[in-house]
Amino acid sequence: MNMNAVRFHYPPDTHFLEVCDSLGLFVLNEVAGWQNGYDTKTGTNLIKETVQRDVNHPSVIIWDHGNEGGWNYEIDHVFHDYDPQKRIVIHPWSDFNGWDTHHYPTYLTGMHRFNNGENVFFPTEFMHGTYDNGIGAGLEDFWKRYKQSPLFAGGFIWAMLDEAVLRSDWTGEQKYDSKGNLAADGVLGPHREKEGSFFTVKEVWSPIQFEPKLITSTFDGSFLITNEYIYTNLEDCKLEYRVLKANESILYTDKKAEIIASKPISIASIEPGETRKVHFDVPENFFEGDWLEITAHDKHGRDIYTWSWYHTSCTIFSKQVYY
């Protein structure tokens, strides 16, 4: 889903860190402490053992000291005592040491606190699945405004999957239940199946972003594209366009639209952070189609996302209701 970082509420299994090392994922490695900090003796030992175990994993970029009040200021120094790189130490949910990781701000509160603040900000929990029932709802609004600030450094969605259990004691019928909104409704379903939110997150977090475009009768095959990768030049990625035509109604059927034209799109150098124009030669039968799709793959051949645009010259069906 185009994510590149993960946070736990506890130090993860070393195998998971090895996988993150191999994939290039960023890890926030967290010493547990759930809204109540450890005493100095216990906390010192836990931090020491965590850092000594995980210090050589390149995926670990930040040490988290507890969660939502679960920190002890007296032992923050222990992370750096055993980490020669002296990586960032944060207190998730707070302003600490120049980092603002405030959790679950409302839209206007978040925009004021983060975008008008003086600290680098990355909410270590936001878009709470318990309350928006799907996470995808509203994500684009938050993300677009956050990105306007040069202090924005990302964010972490809670949680990854629906924390539902199969039970029959609640309603008498055996079904998955998260007891209303008292447990997380995550990006994935309880079996890690891809739900609507998955595809929303994948689009909003895509490292390739298209500027808004209308496909009209004067369309010349050009788009403005922004590279939101951290390291990768878009010349290492692949784009392909397809023009599709629905010869008859395909809604609610297993029929597929006909591809009447397709071709790779050449990408010149687009460095991270740059916005540049890409162009393809519009085929002669372009306006015989009903919509355009562009699919992007990364340098490893993995799917990034597929965007679609309909032709404004096509017939748009609508329904009006009169009262």
C-alpha positions in Angstrom: 0.0 0.0 0.0 3.0 2.2 -0.6 3.9 2.5 3.1 7.6 2.6 4.0 7.6 2.7 7.8 6.3 0.7 10.7 5.8 1.3 14.4 5.2 -1.2 17.2 4.2 -0.8 20.9 7.1 -3.1 21.8 10.4 -4.4 20.4 9.5 -6.7 17.5 10.8 -10.1 16.8 14.3 -10.0 15.4 13.1 -11.9 12.2 10.7 -9.0 11.5 13.6 -6.5 11.8 15.6 -8.7 9.4 12.8 -8.5 6.9 12.5 -4.7 7.3 16.3 -4.5 6.7 15.9 -6.5 3.5 13.0 -4.5 2.2 14.3 -1.1 3.2 11.5 -0.3 5.6 11.9 2.3 8.3 11.3 1.0 11.9 10.4 2.9 15.0 11.6 0.5 17.7 9.6 1.0 20.8 10.3 0.1 24.4 6.9 -0.8 25.8 5.3 1.4 28.4 1.6 1.9 27.8 0.5 5.2 29.3 2.5 4.5 32.4 6.3 4.6 32.5 8.6 2.0 33.9 10.5 2.7 37.2 14.1 3.7 36.6 15.7 0.3 37.4 13.3 -1.7 35.3 13.2 0.8 32.4 17.0 1.1 32.3 17.4 -2.6 31.9 14.7 -2.9 29.2 16.2 0.0 27.2 19.7 -1.4 27.5 18.7 -4.8 26.3 16.6 -3.5 23.5 19.3 -1.2 22.1 22.0 -3.9 22.5 19.9 -6.4 20.6 18.7 -4.2 17.8 21.4 -1.5 17.4 22.9 -3.0 14.2 19.7 -3.1 12.3 19.8 -0.4 9.6 16.0 -0.4 9.4 15.8 1.1 13.0 15.9 4.8 12.6 14.1 6.0 15.7 13.9 4.8 19.3 10.4 5.2 20.9 10.4 5.6 24.7 7.0 4.3 25.7 3.6 5.3 24.4 1.2 8.1 25.4 2.7 8.9 28.8 4.6 5.7 29.2 8.0 7.3 29.5 10.5 8.1 32.3 12.5 11.2 31.6 15.3 10.0 33.9 16.3 7.2 31.6 16.1 8.8 28.1 19.9 9.0 28.1 20.2 5.2 28.2 19.3 4.9 24.5 22.3 7.0 23.6 24.5 5.3 26.1 24.3 2.1 24.1 23.7 3.5 20.6 26.9 4.9 19.0 24.8 6.5 16.3 22.7 8.3 18.9 19.5 7.9 16.8 16.5 10.1 17.5 14.6 9.3 20.7 10.9 10.3 20.8 8.1 10.2 23.3 5.1 9.1 21.1 2.1 11.5 21.6 4.1 14.5 22.8 6.4 17.4 22.0 9.9 16.2 22.9 13.3 17.2 21.9 12.2 19.1 18.8 9.8 16.4 17.5 6.0 16.7 17.7 4.2 13.3 17.5 0.8 14.4 18.8 -1.9 11.7 18.4 -5.3 12.0 16.9 -5.8 15.7 16.4 -9.0 16.8 14.8 -8.5 18.3 11.3 -8.4 22.0 12.3 -6.5 21.4 15.5 -3.9 19.3 13.7 -3.5 21.9 11.0 -2.9 24.7 13.5 -0.7 22.7 15.8 1.5 21.0 13.2 1.5 23.4 10.2 2.0 26.5 12.4 4.4 24.9 14.9 8.2 25.0 15.2 8.9 21.3 15.5 9.3 18.6 12.9 6.0 16.7 13.1 5.0 13.2 12.4 1.9 11.9 14.3 2.9 8.5 15.6 -0.8 7.6 15.5 -3.5 9.3 13.5 -6.6 8.4 11.4 -7.8 6.1 14.2 -9.6 3.1 12.7 -11.9 2.9 15.8 -13.6 6.2 14.9 -13.5 6.6 11.2 -14.5 3.0 10.5 -12.1 2.3 7.7 -9.1 4.8 7.9 -9.4 5.7 4.2 -12.1 8.2 4.9 -10.6 11.7 5.2 -7.0 10.6 4.8 -6.4 12.6 1.7 -7.6 15.8 3.4 -5.1 15.4 6.3 -2.2 14.3 4.1 -2.5 17.1 1.5 -2.5 19.8 4.2 0.3 18.2 6.2 2.5 18.0 3.0 2.3 21.8 2.6 4.6 22.2 5.6 8.4 21.8 5.2 8.4 20.4 8.8 6.2 17.4 7.9 8.0 14.0 8.2 5.2 11.5 7.8 2.7 9.7 10.0 1.5 6.3 11.3 -2.0 4.9 10.9 -3.4 2.8 13.7 -4.1 0.0 13.1 -2.9 -2.4 10.4 -5.9 -4.7 10.5 -9.4 -5.3 11.9 -8.9 -6.5 15.5 -12.0 -8.6 15.3 -12.7 -12.0 16.8 -15.0 -14.8 15.7 -17.6 -15.0 18.4 -21.2 -16.1 19.0 -21.8 -14.9 22.5 -22.6 -11.3 21.5 -25.6 -11.7 19.2 -26.1 -15.5 19.2 -24.8 -15.6 15.6 -21.3 -16.6 14.9 -19.5 -13.8 13.1 -16.5 -11.5 13.3 -17.1 -8.8 15.8 -15.1 -5.9 17.1 -17.8 -4.9 19.6 -19.0 -1.8 17.8 -16.2 0.8 17.7 -14.3 -0.5 20.7 -11.6 -2.2 18.7 -9.6 -1.2 15.6 -11.0 -1.2 12.1 -7.7 -1.3 10.3 -6.4 -1.0 6.7 -6.9 -4.7 6.2 -9.6 -7.1 7.2 -9.2 -9.7 10.1 -7.6 -12.2 7.6 -5.4 -9.4 6.2 -7.7 -9.1 3.2 -7.5 -5.9 1.2 -10.5 -3.7 1.9 -11.5 -0.3 0.5 -9.1 1.6 2.8 -6.1 -0.4 1.5 -6.6 1.1 -2.0 -7.2 4.6 -0.7 -4.0 4.5 1.4 -2.2 3.1 -1.7 -3.3 6.0 -3.8 -2.7 8.8 -1.2 0.7 7.4 -0.3 1.8 6.6 -3.8 5.3 7.9 -4.4 4.2 9.1 -7.9 1.5 11.8 -7.8 -0.3 13.2 -10.8 -1.5 16.8 -10.9 -5.2 17.1 -11.5 -6.1 16.6 -15.2 -9.2 16.7 -17.3 -9.2 14.6 -20.5 -10.9 16.9 -23.1 -10.9 17.0 -26.9 -7.7 19.0 -26.8 -5.8 16.4 -24.7 -2.2 16.2 -26.0 -1.0 13.3 -23.9 0.8 15.3 -21.3 0.7 15.1 -17.5 2.5 16.8 -14.6 4.0 14.2 -12.3 5.6 14.7 -8.8 8.2 12.3 -7.5 7.5 11.8 -3.8 10.1 9.0 -3.3 12.9 9.8 -0.8 15.8 8.3 -2.8 14.5 6.9 -6.2 14.6 8.7 -9.5 11.5 8.1 -11.5 13.6 7.1 -14.5 14.0 3.8 -12.7 10.2 3.2 -12.8 7.9 2.2 -15.6 4.7 3.8 -16.8 2.2 2.3 -19.3 -1.0 3.8 -20.6 -4.1 1.9 -21.8 -7.2 3.3 -23.6 -10.3 1.2 -22.8 -13.7 1.0 -24.4 -16.9 -0.4 -22.9 -18.8 -1.7 -26.0 -21.8 -2.5 -23.8 -22.8 -2.2 -20.2 -20.2 -4.1 -18.1 -21.5 -3.1 -14.7 -22.5 -6.0 -12.5 -21.2 -8.5 -15.0 -18.0 -10.4 -15.5 -17.4 -8.7 -18.9 -14.2 -6.7 -19.3 -13.6 -3.5 -21.2 -11.7 -3.7 -24.5 -8.2 -2.3 -24.5 -8.0 -0.5 -27.9 -4.5 1.1 -27.4 -1.6 0.7 -25.0 2.1 1.6 -24.9 4.9 2.4 -22.4 5.4 6.0 -21.4 9.0 7.2 -21.5 10.1 8.9 -18.3 13.1 11.2 -18.3 15.0 11.9 -15.0 12.7 13.2 -12.3 14.6 13.5 -9.0 12.9 13.1 -5.6 10.8 16.2 -4.9 10.7 17.3 -8.5 7.6 17.9 -10.6 8.0 17.5 -14.3 5.9 16.9 -17.4 5.7 13.5 -19.0 4.1 13.0 -22.4 2.9 10.2 -24.7 1.8 10.4 -28.3 -2.0 10.2 -28.4 -3.0 7.3 -30.7 -5.4 8.0 -33.5 -8.2 6.0 -31.9 -7.8 7.6 -28.5 -11.2 9.3 -28.5 -13.0 6.1 -29.5 -12.3 4.9 -26.0 -14.2 5.7 -22.8 -11.4 6.1 -20.3 -7.6 6.2 -19.9 -5.6 4.2 -17.4 -2.0 4.7 -16.4 -0.2 2.0 -14.4 3.1 2.5 -12.6 5.6 -0.1 -11.5 8.7 0.5 -9.4 12.3 -0.6 -10.4 11.6 -4.1 -9.0 8.5 -4.5 -11.1 6.1 -4.1 -8.2 2.8 -2.4 -8.8 2.6 1.2 -7.5 -0.9 2.2 -8.6 -3.3 2.5 -11.5 -4.9 5.9 -12.2 -7.9 6.4 -14.4 -9.5 9.4 -16.2 -12.7 9.4 -18.3 -13.1 11.5 -21.4 -15.2 14.5 -20.8 -16.6 14.0 -24.3 -18.1 10.7 -23.2 -21.8 10.3 -22.3 -22.3 10.7 -18.6 -25.4 9.0 -17.2 -27.1 10.5 -14.2 -30.3 10.3 -12.2 -32.2 13.2 -10.7 -34.6 13.0 -7.9 -37.4 15.5 -7.6 -39.2 16.3 -4.3 
